[in-house]
Amino acid sequence: MRRFRILVLLTLMAFGLRAGSLTAQSLWRDEVDALCYAHEFPHLLWEALAPERAGDLQTPCACPPPPLPTDWTAGTLRERVVGLLGAMIRQNGPLYYFLLRGWVALAGHTEYAMRFFSLLFGVLCVPLTAALGTRLLGRTAATFAAALMAASPYMVWYGQEVKMYTLVPALVLLALYGLRRGMDEGGKWWAVQVIPTTLLLYTHIWGALLIPLQMLWLLVEWPRWRPRWRGALVGMALLTLPYLPLALWQAPAVLVRRETGFPHHTLGEMALILLNGWSTGILSRGWPWGALACGGMAALGLILGLARPASVGAGLAPAPKGQPVGAGLAPAPRGQPQGGQPQGLPLQAPALRFLAFWLTLPLLIVWLISLRQPLFTDRYLIWAAPAFYLLAGHGWAALRRTTKTRRHKRINFPFVSLCLCGIIFFIFALNLHAQATIPIKSDVRAAAAYVESRYQPGDLLIFQIPHIRYTFDYYFGPTDYLWADGLYTNHRAEGGEYRLSEDSAGRWMALVVGDHNRVWLVASEVEMWDERNLVQGWLERTFVRADEAHFTRVDVYKYQR
């Protein structure tokens, strides 16, 4: 009952940390894209199934064209549906957008309402981490890992974003919990493994990596599930056989060398980025102490379990039949050697090997693919963060229960564990406060409010880069305003010279602006579109700059003749 109350408090803490600052940051373009896809994808599917009844698409703001081939409506019903779903899957899976559409229909499309959907899955990850951790490592380690999941600035950040990055770890945790229960009990628990894994495949493209991870876990834990091998094989067959044609179709694309827009990273750089994010958060305040404390705790948990698996379980009576490993453990009989060993920890070497695979296998596969086509960004591997926190929980539990030895008479291991715990959560608090009070995302909300307060009918708004218009339109009050896309001037010839000269850019801008007397330039990430800044340069030469304002990653300029 005491542990249940602690988990309830941790879950409430996770909710409060996310809900209290849910709208602290402006929506950024990926979030508005998610809102647009939530309206576009269901409408397009209905259009593929029944074109004559689809009607017109209505969206709450201006939206980019759906990412589909121009001829997707041609062909038979089957060809239309396959072409549509194939394009949707390339957008990291369509399931989240369909779920978000249902949520928006119920709760609305305000910032708070949309982000609350991600908040729910982020909070759900806390009890799921505790449940899986109890099965793998025991109650103490699981509770500490749940506390890390609840207060992690990294998990809080993505629990406040209109994307699928909290749904993904929630599905992974549920699938792995079902797999562990299936190993122990079989029956319905194999379905709890298969269903979330299948949903994951349609939620994020990297969710497919969970299948080889589950296979590795089954290999590591073969003695545990050997009496229930038929259920395990049926479950894995359901997960793999239907997707073999899809995997064979996509395999050649994985091996192609191409540029993707993602930066090139070495394996060490990728690992350091993940360690930094999971230990300190988006802003990395407290680096490197947070990474040393949290990462050191995780390394300690792994080393203690794998280097001395027999001694870690020394002095323990086995758990009663039917209880999870680590539950109801009895102390060692009097007289049995205990000095220097963590007390009350179960024999966990197979579970720790699995956690090591969970932490490293997805990263290694992404790194190998990125050697030919860079695809790494840390949020894609957010579903490996629970493994990191579970290992840290195991390290903390091991350190807390280690007693003094003759060799280390002056070391108070429980006190050291409390100090490390204090460092970790102090750094968490620093980053949580910063994320809740400092604009970090492109502050389009403030930029739109600034323009709206000074806007006059007939003003022309130029957006550079053009994609920022959709986020701007979400916040901007006037619905019928004149706008234009900024020029793309970064095209280069084979020799490296620019295809568009400054004079040509000026002639195009003269056509775009026409005879307007007042022009606004809303600029963000300009180097992606116009690294020579030719658009603003022409405005500076042709007009008088009458006003300007600068926000986080967004600049606003007003020009008049």
Secondary structure, 3 states (H helix, E strand, C coil): CHHHHHHHHHHHHHHHHHHCCCCCCCCCHHHHHHHHHHHHHHHHHHHHHCHHHCCCCCCCCCCCCCCCCCCCCCCCHHHHHHHHHHHHHCCCCCHHHHHHHHHHHHHCCCHHHHHHHHHHHHHHHHHHHHHHHHHHHCHHHHHHHHHHHHHCHHHHHHCCCCCCCCHHHHHHHHHHHHHHHHHHHCCCHHHHHHHHHHHHHCCCHHHHHHHHHHHHHHHHCHHHHHHHHHHHHHHHHHHHHHHHHHHHHHHHHHCCCCCCCCCCCCHHHHHHHHHHHHHHCCCCCCCCHHHHHHHHHHHHHHHHHHHCHHHHCCCCCCCCCCCCCCCCCCCCCCCCCCCCCECCCCCCHHHHHHHHHHHHHHHHHHHHHHCCCCCCCHHHHHHHHHHHHHHHHHHHHHHHCECCCCCCCCCCHHHHHHHHHHHHHHHHHHHHHHHHHCCCCCCHHHHHHHHHHHCCCCCEEEEECCCHHHHHHHHCCCCCCEEEECCCCCCECCCCCECCCHHHHHHHHHHHHCCCCEEEEEECCHHHCCCCCHHHHHHHHHCEEEEEEEECCEEEEEEEC
